[in-house]
Amino acid sequence: MKLHYGLNELKDIDWLAVLQIALPFMLVGFILILIALVDLYRHRKERTNVVLWTIVILFFNTIGPILYFTIGRKGAKIL
């Protein structure tokens, strides 16, 4: 069993098979980010810490939008 692989072995990987597995996960993550950002900026007058939530959504790819929908939407200002 070979424990160390070099850069030369990258050409032996079937990238199409890897892409078929990874693409749906990447697509779901992108859609979550997009929906969270649209919701955040559509209701930015009622939300607190809009810039902070934007950073969390963008830099914590899948967890950021989930945190926004579970925690961030509860932090609305009361008029």
PyMOL Python script that loads the backbone (N, CA, C, O; Angstrom):
from pymol import cmd

cmd.read_pdbstr("""\
ATOM      1  N   MET A   1       0.837  -1.181   0.000  1.00  0.00           N
ATOM      2  CA  MET A   1       0.000   0.000   0.000  1.00  0.00           C
ATOM      3  C   MET A   1       0.882   1.246   0.000  1.00  0.00           C
ATOM      4  O   MET A   1       1.764   1.397   0.846  1.00  0.00           O
ATOM      5  N   LYS A   2       0.638   2.110  -0.936  1.00  0.00           N
ATOM      6  CA  LYS A   2       1.422   3.321  -1.068  1.00  0.00           C
ATOM      7  C   LYS A   2       0.791   4.421  -0.207  1.00  0.00           C
ATOM      8  O   LYS A   2      -0.393   4.726  -0.353  1.00  0.00           O
ATOM      9  N   LEU A   3       1.582   5.008   0.685  1.00  0.00           N
ATOM     10  CA  LEU A   3       1.064   6.017   1.596  1.00  0.00           C
ATOM     11  C   LEU A   3       1.283   7.442   1.116  1.00  0.00           C
ATOM     12  O   LEU A   3       0.634   8.367   1.605  1.00  0.00           O
ATOM     13  N   HIS A   4       2.178   7.628   0.178  1.00  0.00           N
ATOM     14  CA  HIS A   4       2.460   8.981  -0.308  1.00  0.00           C
ATOM     15  C   HIS A   4       2.260   9.012  -1.819  1.00  0.00           C
ATOM     16  O   HIS A   4       2.822   8.199  -2.553  1.00  0.00           O
ATOM     17  N   TYR A   5       1.465   9.947  -2.257  1.00  0.00           N
ATOM     18  CA  TYR A   5       1.221  10.115  -3.681  1.00  0.00           C
ATOM     19  C   TYR A   5       1.761  11.461  -4.114  1.00  0.00           C
ATOM     20  O   TYR A   5       1.624  12.448  -3.390  1.00  0.00           O
ATOM     21  N   GLY A   6       2.361  11.515  -5.263  1.00  0.00           N
ATOM     22  CA  GLY A   6       2.912  12.749  -5.790  1.00  0.00           C
ATOM     23  C   GLY A   6       1.953  13.421  -6.758  1.00  0.00           C
ATOM     24  O   GLY A   6       0.842  12.945  -6.993  1.00  0.00           O
ATOM     25  N   LEU A   7       2.400  14.525  -7.306  1.00  0.00           N
ATOM     26  CA  LEU A   7       1.574  15.265  -8.254  1.00  0.00           C
ATOM     27  C   LEU A   7       1.395  14.516  -9.570  1.00  0.00           C
ATOM     28  O   LEU A   7       0.462  14.801 -10.321  1.00  0.00           O
ATOM     29  N   ASN A   8       2.260  13.579  -9.852  1.00  0.00           N
ATOM     30  CA  ASN A   8       2.146  12.816 -11.099  1.00  0.00           C
ATOM     31  C   ASN A   8       0.911  11.909 -11.103  1.00  0.00           C
ATOM     32  O   ASN A   8       0.386  11.578 -12.166  1.00  0.00           O
ATOM     33  N   GLU A   9       0.455  11.511  -9.924  1.00  0.00           N
ATOM     34  CA  GLU A   9      -0.715  10.632  -9.840  1.00  0.00           C
ATOM     35  C   GLU A   9      -2.021  11.379 -10.064  1.00  0.00           C
ATOM     36  O   GLU A   9      -3.057  10.735 -10.227  1.00  0.00           O
ATOM     37  N   LEU A  10      -2.019  12.706 -10.080  1.00  0.00           N
ATOM     38  CA  LEU A  10      -3.236  13.476 -10.315  1.00  0.00           C
ATOM     39  C   LEU A  10      -3.800  13.235 -11.713  1.00  0.00           C
ATOM     40  O   LEU A  10      -5.007  13.344 -11.930  1.00  0.00           O
ATOM     41  N   LYS A  11      -2.926  12.909 -12.654  1.00  0.00           N
ATOM     42  CA  LYS A  11      -3.402  12.656 -14.022  1.00  0.00           C
ATOM     43  C   LYS A  11      -4.150  11.341 -14.122  1.00  0.00           C
ATOM     44  O   LYS A  11      -4.873  11.123 -15.094  1.00  0.00           O
ATOM     45  N   ASP A  12      -3.996  10.456 -13.143  1.00  0.00           N
ATOM     46  CA  ASP A  12      -4.667   9.162 -13.163  1.00  0.00           C
ATOM     47  C   ASP A  12      -6.078   9.209 -12.573  1.00  0.00           C
ATOM     48  O   ASP A  12      -6.813   8.226 -12.664  1.00  0.00           O
ATOM     49  N   ILE A  13      -6.463  10.331 -11.975  1.00  0.00           N
ATOM     50  CA  ILE A  13      -7.777  10.458 -11.349  1.00  0.00           C
ATOM     51  C   ILE A  13      -8.836  10.677 -12.423  1.00  0.00           C
ATOM     52  O   ILE A  13      -8.622  11.447 -13.359  1.00  0.00           O
ATOM     53  N   ASP A  14      -9.963  10.014 -12.293  1.00  0.00           N
ATOM     54  CA  ASP A  14     -11.084  10.206 -13.199  1.00  0.00           C
ATOM     55  C   ASP A  14     -11.873  11.426 -12.707  1.00  0.00           C
ATOM     56  O   ASP A  14     -12.772  11.295 -11.877  1.00  0.00           O
ATOM     57  N   TRP A  15     -11.535  12.595 -13.217  1.00  0.00           N
ATOM     58  CA  TRP A  15     -12.116  13.848 -12.730  1.00  0.00           C
ATOM     59  C   TRP A  15     -13.598  13.972 -13.050  1.00  0.00           C
ATOM     60  O   TRP A  15     -14.318  14.677 -12.343  1.00  0.00           O
ATOM     61  N   LEU A  16     -14.065  13.310 -14.086  1.00  0.00           N
ATOM     62  CA  LEU A  16     -15.487  13.350 -14.417  1.00  0.00           C
ATOM     63  C   LEU A  16     -16.312  12.644 -13.342  1.00  0.00           C
ATOM     64  O   LEU A  16     -17.402  13.101 -12.997  1.00  0.00           O
ATOM     65  N   ALA A  17     -15.806  11.549 -12.820  1.00  0.00           N
ATOM     66  CA  ALA A  17     -16.504  10.839 -11.744  1.00  0.00           C
ATOM     67  C   ALA A  17     -16.505  11.666 -10.465  1.00  0.00           C
ATOM     68  O   ALA A  17     -17.505  11.695  -9.748  1.00  0.00           O
ATOM     69  N   VAL A  18     -15.408  12.329 -10.178  1.00  0.00           N
ATOM     70  CA  VAL A  18     -15.332  13.191  -8.993  1.00  0.00           C
ATOM     71  C   VAL A  18     -16.288  14.368  -9.142  1.00  0.00           C
ATOM     72  O   VAL A  18     -16.950  14.751  -8.178  1.00  0.00           O
ATOM     73  N   LEU A  19     -16.365  14.937 -10.325  1.00  0.00           N
ATOM     74  CA  LEU A  19     -17.246  16.075 -10.573  1.00  0.00           C
ATOM     75  C   LEU A  19     -18.714  15.688 -10.432  1.00  0.00           C
ATOM     76  O   LEU A  19     -19.511  16.481  -9.931  1.00  0.00           O
ATOM     77  N   GLN A  20     -19.081  14.492 -10.862  1.00  0.00           N
ATOM     78  CA  GLN A  20     -20.467  14.039 -10.741  1.00  0.00           C
ATOM     79  C   GLN A  20     -20.891  13.913  -9.282  1.00  0.00           C
ATOM     80  O   GLN A  20     -22.066  14.091  -8.962  1.00  0.00           O
ATOM     81  N   ILE A  21     -19.958  13.613  -8.408  1.00  0.00           N
ATOM     82  CA  ILE A  21     -20.275  13.514  -6.985  1.00  0.00           C
ATOM     83  C   ILE A  21     -20.239  14.888  -6.325  1.00  0.00           C
ATOM     84  O   ILE A  21     -21.104  15.196  -5.505  1.00  0.00           O
ATOM     85  N   ALA A  22     -19.264  15.713  -6.664  1.00  0.00           N
ATOM     86  CA  ALA A  22     -19.068  16.989  -5.989  1.00  0.00           C
ATOM     87  C   ALA A  22     -20.012  18.087  -6.481  1.00  0.00           C
ATOM     88  O   ALA A  22     -20.364  18.976  -5.705  1.00  0.00           O
ATOM     89  N   LEU A  23     -20.422  18.051  -7.723  1.00  0.00           N
ATOM     90  CA  LEU A  23     -21.227  19.127  -8.297  1.00  0.00           C
ATOM     91  C   LEU A  23     -22.573  19.341  -7.592  1.00  0.00           C
ATOM     92  O   LEU A  23     -22.929  20.493  -7.346  1.00  0.00           O
ATOM     93  N   PRO A  24     -23.332  18.305  -7.255  1.00  0.00           N
ATOM     94  CA  PRO A  24     -24.591  18.556  -6.538  1.00  0.00           C
ATOM     95  C   PRO A  24     -24.388  19.228  -5.178  1.00  0.00           C
ATOM     96  O   PRO A  24     -25.183  20.084  -4.790  1.00  0.00           O
ATOM     97  N   PHE A  25     -23.336  18.850  -4.455  1.00  0.00           N
ATOM     98  CA  PHE A  25     -23.049  19.482  -3.166  1.00  0.00           C
ATOM     99  C   PHE A  25     -22.671  20.945  -3.347  1.00  0.00           C
ATOM    100  O   PHE A  25     -23.099  21.802  -2.574  1.00  0.00           O
ATOM    101  N   MET A  26     -21.870  21.231  -4.366  1.00  0.00           N
ATOM    102  CA  MET A  26     -21.479  22.611  -4.638  1.00  0.00           C
ATOM    103  C   MET A  26     -22.688  23.438  -5.063  1.00  0.00           C
ATOM    104  O   MET A  26     -22.805  24.602  -4.679  1.00  0.00           O
ATOM    105  N   LEU A  27     -23.575  22.858  -5.840  1.00  0.00           N
ATOM    106  CA  LEU A  27     -24.766  23.560  -6.308  1.00  0.00           C
ATOM    107  C   LEU A  27     -25.712  23.881  -5.149  1.00  0.00           C
ATOM    108  O   LEU A  27     -26.239  24.990  -5.072  1.00  0.00           O
ATOM    109  N   VAL A  28     -25.928  22.926  -4.256  1.00  0.00           N
ATOM    110  CA  VAL A  28     -26.781  23.169  -3.089  1.00  0.00           C
ATOM    111  C   VAL A  28     -26.180  24.253  -2.205  1.00  0.00           C
ATOM    112  O   VAL A  28     -26.907  25.117  -1.714  1.00  0.00           O
ATOM    113  N   GLY A  29     -24.873  24.225  -1.993  1.00  0.00           N
ATOM    114  CA  GLY A  29     -24.206  25.259  -1.196  1.00  0.00           C
ATOM    115  C   GLY A  29     -24.345  26.635  -1.828  1.00  0.00           C
ATOM    116  O   GLY A  29     -24.592  27.619  -1.131  1.00  0.00           O
ATOM    117  N   PHE A  30     -24.188  26.709  -3.142  1.00  0.00           N
ATOM    118  CA  PHE A  30     -24.323  27.989  -3.838  1.00  0.00           C
ATOM    119  C   PHE A  30     -25.752  28.524  -3.740  1.00  0.00           C
ATOM    120  O   PHE A  30     -25.957  29.720  -3.533  1.00  0.00           O
ATOM    121  N   ILE A  31     -26.734  27.643  -3.889  1.00  0.00           N
ATOM    122  CA  ILE A  31     -28.133  28.066  -3.797  1.00  0.00           C
ATOM    123  C   ILE A  31     -28.458  28.549  -2.384  1.00  0.00           C
ATOM    124  O   ILE A  31     -29.168  29.540  -2.217  1.00  0.00           O
ATOM    125  N   LEU A  32     -27.940  27.851  -1.359  1.00  0.00           N
ATOM    126  CA  LEU A  32     -28.147  28.291   0.022  1.00  0.00           C
ATOM    127  C   LEU A  32     -27.567  29.683   0.253  1.00  0.00           C
ATOM    128  O   LEU A  32     -28.210  30.531   0.872  1.00  0.00           O
ATOM    129  N   ILE A  33     -26.363  29.916  -0.241  1.00  0.00           N
ATOM    130  CA  ILE A  33     -25.727  31.226  -0.091  1.00  0.00           C
ATOM    131  C   ILE A  33     -26.545  32.298  -0.797  1.00  0.00           C
ATOM    132  O   ILE A  33     -26.768  33.377  -0.247  1.00  0.00           O
ATOM    133  N   LEU A  34     -26.987  32.007  -1.999  1.00  0.00           N
ATOM    134  CA  LEU A  34     -27.748  32.975  -2.775  1.00  0.00           C
ATOM    135  C   LEU A  34     -29.077  33.325  -2.092  1.00  0.00           C
ATOM    136  O   LEU A  34     -29.431  34.500  -1.995  1.00  0.00           O
ATOM    137  N   ILE A  35     -29.806  32.318  -1.621  1.00  0.00           N
ATOM    138  CA  ILE A  35     -31.085  32.571  -0.958  1.00  0.00           C
ATOM    139  C   ILE A  35     -30.883  33.347   0.339  1.00  0.00           C
ATOM    140  O   ILE A  35     -31.663  34.247   0.647  1.00  0.00           O
ATOM    141  N   ALA A  36     -29.845  33.008   1.102  1.00  0.00           N
ATOM    142  CA  ALA A  36     -29.583  33.713   2.360  1.00  0.00           C
ATOM    143  C   ALA A  36     -29.232  35.172   2.110  1.00  0.00           C
ATOM    144  O   ALA A  36     -29.707  36.049   2.831  1.00  0.00           O
ATOM    145  N   LEU A  37     -28.412  35.448   1.107  1.00  0.00           N
ATOM    146  CA  LEU A  37     -28.040  36.831   0.811  1.00  0.00           C
ATOM    147  C   LEU A  37     -29.237  37.641   0.308  1.00  0.00           C
ATOM    148  O   LEU A  37     -29.404  38.804   0.677  1.00  0.00           O
ATOM    149  N   VAL A  38     -30.057  37.033  -0.524  1.00  0.00           N
ATOM    150  CA  VAL A  38     -31.248  37.733  -1.016  1.00  0.00           C
ATOM    151  C   VAL A  38     -32.185  38.056   0.141  1.00  0.00           C
ATOM    152  O   VAL A  38     -32.708  39.167   0.223  1.00  0.00           O
ATOM    153  N   ASP A  39     -32.403  37.089   1.040  1.00  0.00           N
ATOM    154  CA  ASP A  39     -33.270  37.325   2.193  1.00  0.00           C
ATOM    155  C   ASP A  39     -32.681  38.389   3.113  1.00  0.00           C
ATOM    156  O   ASP A  39     -33.405  39.252   3.609  1.00  0.00           O
ATOM    157  N   LEU A  40     -31.381  38.329   3.340  1.00  0.00           N
ATOM    158  CA  LEU A  40     -30.735  39.307   4.220  1.00  0.00           C
ATOM    159  C   LEU A  40     -30.872  40.716   3.678  1.00  0.00           C
ATOM    160  O   LEU A  40     -31.221  41.627   4.428  1.00  0.00           O
ATOM    161  N   TYR A  41     -30.608  40.919   2.401  1.00  0.00           N
ATOM    162  CA  TYR A  41     -30.656  42.268   1.850  1.00  0.00           C
ATOM    163  C   TYR A  41     -32.070  42.727   1.513  1.00  0.00           C
ATOM    164  O   TYR A  41     -32.310  43.928   1.390  1.00  0.00           O
ATOM    165  N   ARG A  42     -32.988  41.817   1.365  1.00  0.00           N
ATOM    166  CA  ARG A  42     -34.374  42.213   1.173  1.00  0.00           C
ATOM    167  C   ARG A  42     -34.959  42.756   2.483  1.00  0.00           C
ATOM    168  O   ARG A  42     -35.814  43.641   2.466  1.00  0.00           O
ATOM    169  N   HIS A  43     -34.495  42.223   3.609  1.00  0.00           N
ATOM    170  CA  HIS A  43     -35.001  42.632   4.922  1.00  0.00           C
ATOM    171  C   HIS A  43     -33.918  43.327   5.736  1.00  0.00           C
ATOM    172  O   HIS A  43     -33.902  43.202   6.960  1.00  0.00           O
ATOM    173  N   ARG A  44     -33.023  44.047   5.096  1.00  0.00           N
ATOM    174  CA  ARG A  44     -31.897  44.644   5.810  1.00  0.00           C
ATOM    175  C   ARG A  44     -32.300  45.739   6.786  1.00  0.00           C
ATOM    176  O   ARG A  44     -31.553  46.013   7.725  1.00  0.00           O
ATOM    177  N   LYS A  45     -33.444  46.370   6.603  1.00  0.00           N
ATOM    178  CA  LYS A  45     -33.878  47.397   7.539  1.00  0.00           C
ATOM    179  C   LYS A  45     -34.370  46.784   8.848  1.00  0.00           C
ATOM    180  O   LYS A  45     -34.311  47.431   9.893  1.00  0.00           O
ATOM    181  N   GLU A  46     -34.852  45.549   8.801  1.00  0.00           N
ATOM    182  CA  GLU A  46     -35.314  44.884  10.013  1.00  0.00           C
ATOM    183  C   GLU A  46     -34.215  44.074  10.697  1.00  0.00           C
ATOM    184  O   GLU A  46     -34.359  43.740  11.874  1.00  0.00           O
ATOM    185  N   ARG A  47     -33.144  43.753  10.018  1.00  0.00           N
ATOM    186  CA  ARG A  47     -32.074  42.915  10.569  1.00  0.00           C
ATOM    187  C   ARG A  47     -31.000  43.759  11.235  1.00  0.00           C
ATOM    188  O   ARG A  47     -30.755  44.902  10.852  1.00  0.00           O
ATOM    189  N   THR A  48     -30.368  43.170  12.238  1.00  0.00           N
ATOM    190  CA  THR A  48     -29.210  43.801  12.851  1.00  0.00           C
ATOM    191  C   THR A  48     -27.958  43.111  12.315  1.00  0.00           C
ATOM    192  O   THR A  48     -28.010  41.946  11.922  1.00  0.00           O
ATOM    193  N   ASN A  49     -26.860  43.812  12.296  1.00  0.00           N
ATOM    194  CA  ASN A  49     -25.555  43.277  11.879  1.00  0.00           C
ATOM    195  C   ASN A  49     -25.571  42.706  10.463  1.00  0.00           C
ATOM    196  O   ASN A  49     -25.182  41.559  10.244  1.00  0.00           O
ATOM    197  N   VAL A  50     -26.013  43.497   9.524  1.00  0.00           N
ATOM    198  CA  VAL A  50     -26.114  43.030   8.136  1.00  0.00           C
ATOM    199  C   VAL A  50     -24.734  42.704   7.567  1.00  0.00           C
ATOM    200  O   VAL A  50     -24.575  41.700   6.873  1.00  0.00           O
ATOM    201  N   VAL A  51     -23.742  43.537   7.852  1.00  0.00           N
ATOM    202  CA  VAL A  51     -22.396  43.303   7.319  1.00  0.00           C
ATOM    203  C   VAL A  51     -21.800  42.036   7.927  1.00  0.00           C
ATOM    204  O   VAL A  51     -21.174  41.240   7.227  1.00  0.00           O
ATOM    205  N   LEU A  52     -21.998  41.854   9.223  1.00  0.00           N
ATOM    206  CA  LEU A  52     -21.479  40.660   9.889  1.00  0.00           C
ATOM    207  C   LEU A  52     -22.127  39.391   9.327  1.00  0.00           C
ATOM    208  O   LEU A  52     -21.436  38.399   9.098  1.00  0.00           O
ATOM    209  N   TRP A  53     -23.429  39.411   9.104  1.00  0.00           N
ATOM    210  CA  TRP A  53     -24.104  38.242   8.544  1.00  0.00           C
ATOM    211  C   TRP A  53     -23.675  37.997   7.105  1.00  0.00           C
ATOM    212  O   TRP A  53     -23.604  36.846   6.676  1.00  0.00           O
ATOM    213  N   THR A  54     -23.390  39.045   6.356  1.00  0.00           N
ATOM    214  CA  THR A  54     -22.893  38.863   4.991  1.00  0.00           C
ATOM    215  C   THR A  54     -21.551  38.139   5.001  1.00  0.00           C
ATOM    216  O   THR A  54     -21.325  37.238   4.194  1.00  0.00           O
ATOM    217  N   ILE A  55     -20.665  38.527   5.905  1.00  0.00           N
ATOM    218  CA  ILE A  55     -19.357  37.875   6.017  1.00  0.00           C
ATOM    219  C   ILE A  55     -19.512  36.421   6.432  1.00  0.00           C
ATOM    220  O   ILE A  55     -18.847  35.543   5.881  1.00  0.00           O
ATOM    221  N   VAL A  56     -20.389  36.156   7.404  1.00  0.00           N
ATOM    222  CA  VAL A  56     -20.606  34.780   7.862  1.00  0.00           C
ATOM    223  C   VAL A  56     -21.170  33.926   6.725  1.00  0.00           C
ATOM    224  O   VAL A  56     -20.731  32.793   6.527  1.00  0.00           O
ATOM    225  N   ILE A  57     -22.125  34.453   5.988  1.00  0.00           N
ATOM    226  CA  ILE A  57     -22.742  33.690   4.898  1.00  0.00           C
ATOM    227  C   ILE A  57     -21.727  33.380   3.799  1.00  0.00           C
ATOM    228  O   ILE A  57     -21.716  32.275   3.257  1.00  0.00           O
ATOM    229  N   LEU A  58     -20.890  34.337   3.474  1.00  0.00           N
ATOM    230  CA  LEU A  58     -19.944  34.137   2.375  1.00  0.00           C
ATOM    231  C   LEU A  58     -18.733  33.283   2.742  1.00  0.00           C
ATOM    232  O   LEU A  58     -18.273  32.480   1.930  1.00  0.00           O
ATOM    233  N   PHE A  59     -18.218  33.449   3.954  1.00  0.00           N
ATOM    234  CA  PHE A  59     -16.975  32.761   4.294  1.00  0.00           C
ATOM    235  C   PHE A  59     -17.173  31.406   4.955  1.00  0.00           C
ATOM    236  O   PHE A  59     -16.250  30.592   4.955  1.00  0.00           O
ATOM    237  N   PHE A  60     -18.342  31.139   5.516  1.00  0.00           N
ATOM    238  CA  PHE A  60     -18.645  29.817   6.063  1.00  0.00           C
ATOM    239  C   PHE A  60     -19.686  29.203   5.146  1.00  0.00           C
ATOM    240  O   PHE A  60     -20.883  29.228   5.434  1.00  0.00           O
ATOM    241  N   ASN A  61     -19.214  28.653   4.040  1.00  0.00           N
ATOM    242  CA  ASN A  61     -20.035  28.316   2.875  1.00  0.00           C
ATOM    243  C   ASN A  61     -21.366  27.642   3.182  1.00  0.00           C
ATOM    244  O   ASN A  61     -22.407  28.234   2.898  1.00  0.00           O
ATOM    245  N   THR A  62     -21.391  26.468   3.731  1.00  0.00           N
ATOM    246  CA  THR A  62     -22.660  25.792   3.955  1.00  0.00           C
ATOM    247  C   THR A  62     -23.222  26.108   5.335  1.00  0.00           C
ATOM    248  O   THR A  62     -24.434  26.257   5.494  1.00  0.00           O
ATOM    249  N   ILE A  63     -22.369  26.209   6.311  1.00  0.00           N
ATOM    250  CA  ILE A  63     -22.810  26.479   7.683  1.00  0.00           C
ATOM    251  C   ILE A  63     -23.303  27.915   7.821  1.00  0.00           C
ATOM    252  O   ILE A  63     -24.241  28.152   8.582  1.00  0.00           O
ATOM    253  N   GLY A  64     -22.720  28.875   7.124  1.00  0.00           N
ATOM    254  CA  GLY A  64     -23.109  30.283   7.224  1.00  0.00           C
ATOM    255  C   GLY A  64     -24.578  30.530   6.908  1.00  0.00           C
ATOM    256  O   GLY A  64     -25.272  31.146   7.716  1.00  0.00           O
ATOM    257  N   PRO A  65     -25.079  30.071   5.756  1.00  0.00           N
ATOM    258  CA  PRO A  65     -26.507  30.263   5.477  1.00  0.00           C
ATOM    259  C   PRO A  65     -27.419  29.537   6.460  1.00  0.00           C
ATOM    260  O   PRO A  65     -28.479  30.048   6.819  1.00  0.00           O
ATOM    261  N   ILE A  66     -27.012  28.352   6.895  1.00  0.00           N
ATOM    262  CA  ILE A  66     -27.822  27.620   7.868  1.00  0.00           C
ATOM    263  C   ILE A  66     -27.875  28.385   9.186  1.00  0.00           C
ATOM    264  O   ILE A  66     -28.938  28.480   9.799  1.00  0.00           O
ATOM    265  N   LEU A  67     -26.748  28.929   9.630  1.00  0.00           N
ATOM    266  CA  LEU A  67     -26.728  29.746  10.847  1.00  0.00           C
ATOM    267  C   LEU A  67     -27.594  30.987  10.677  1.00  0.00           C
ATOM    268  O   LEU A  67     -28.304  31.377  11.604  1.00  0.00           O
ATOM    269  N   TYR A  68     -27.543  31.604   9.514  1.00  0.00           N
ATOM    270  CA  TYR A  68     -28.360  32.792   9.280  1.00  0.00           C
ATOM    271  C   TYR A  68     -29.848  32.462   9.387  1.00  0.00           C
ATOM    272  O   TYR A  68     -30.604  33.200  10.019  1.00  0.00           O
ATOM    273  N   PHE A  69     -30.268  31.357   8.772  1.00  0.00           N
ATOM    274  CA  PHE A  69     -31.688  31.015   8.795  1.00  0.00           C
ATOM    275  C   PHE A  69     -32.150  30.559  10.176  1.00  0.00           C
ATOM    276  O   PHE A  69     -33.327  30.715  10.502  1.00  0.00           O
ATOM    277  N   THR A  70     -31.253  29.997  11.003  1.00  0.00           N
ATOM    278  CA  THR A  70     -31.665  29.549  12.315  1.00  0.00           C
ATOM    279  C   THR A  70     -31.500  30.619  13.375  1.00  0.00           C
ATOM    280  O   THR A  70     -32.338  30.720  14.271  1.00  0.00           O
ATOM    281  N   ILE A  71     -30.441  31.429  13.305  1.00  0.00           N
ATOM    282  CA  ILE A  71     -30.161  32.430  14.339  1.00  0.00           C
ATOM    283  C   ILE A  71     -30.411  33.855  13.842  1.00  0.00           C
ATOM    284  O   ILE A  71     -31.030  34.654  14.545  1.00  0.00           O
ATOM    285  N   GLY A  72     -29.942  34.173  12.659  1.00  0.00           N
ATOM    286  CA  GLY A  72     -29.940  35.543  12.159  1.00  0.00           C
ATOM    287  C   GLY A  72     -31.300  36.134  11.907  1.00  0.00           C
ATOM    288  O   GLY A  72     -31.493  37.338  12.073  1.00  0.00           O
ATOM    289  N   ARG A  73     -32.237  35.321  11.514  1.00  0.00           N
ATOM    290  CA  ARG A  73     -33.577  35.849  11.228  1.00  0.00           C
ATOM    291  C   ARG A  73     -34.328  36.160  12.507  1.00  0.00           C
ATOM    292  O   ARG A  73     -35.292  36.926  12.478  1.00  0.00           O
ATOM    293  N   LYS A  74     -33.917  35.591  13.626  1.00  0.00           N
ATOM    294  CA  LYS A  74     -34.553  35.888  14.898  1.00  0.00           C
ATOM    295  C   LYS A  74     -34.101  37.226  15.460  1.00  0.00           C
ATOM    296  O   LYS A  74     -34.760  37.788  16.335  1.00  0.00           O
ATOM    297  N   GLY A  75     -32.979  37.739  14.962  1.00  0.00           N
ATOM    298  CA  GLY A  75     -32.418  38.980  15.479  1.00  0.00           C
ATOM    299  C   GLY A  75     -32.977  40.218  14.807  1.00  0.00           C
ATOM    300  O   GLY A  75     -32.245  41.186  14.599  1.00  0.00           O
ATOM    301  N   ALA A  76     -34.234  40.210  14.468  1.00  0.00           N
ATOM    302  CA  ALA A  76     -34.856  41.364  13.801  1.00  0.00           C
ATOM    303  C   ALA A  76     -35.132  42.469  14.800  1.00  0.00           C
ATOM    304  O   ALA A  76     -35.450  42.206  15.960  1.00  0.00           O
ATOM    305  N   LYS A  77     -35.011  43.686  14.354  1.00  0.00           N
ATOM    306  CA  LYS A  77     -35.330  44.843  15.194  1.00  0.00           C
ATOM    307  C   LYS A  77     -36.832  44.934  15.388  1.00  0.00           C
ATOM    308  O   LYS A  77     -37.609  44.643  14.479  1.00  0.00           O
ATOM    309  N   ILE A  78     -37.224  45.336  16.568  1.00  0.00           N
ATOM    310  CA  ILE A  78     -38.637  45.554  16.838  1.00  0.00           C
ATOM    311  C   ILE A  78     -38.934  47.033  16.651  1.00  0.00           C
ATOM    312  O   ILE A  78     -38.332  47.882  17.309  1.00  0.00           O
ATOM    313  N   LEU A  79     -39.864  47.339  15.750  1.00  0.00           N
ATOM    314  CA  LEU A  79     -40.160  48.732  15.436  1.00  0.00           C
ATOM    315  C   LEU A  79     -41.110  49.342  16.405  1.00  0.00           C
ATOM    316  O   LEU A  79     -41.458  50.515  16.273  1.00  0.00           O
TER     317      LEU A  79
END
""", "prot")
cmd.dss("prot")
cmd.show_as("cartoon", "prot")
cmd.util.cbc("prot")
cmd.orient("prot")
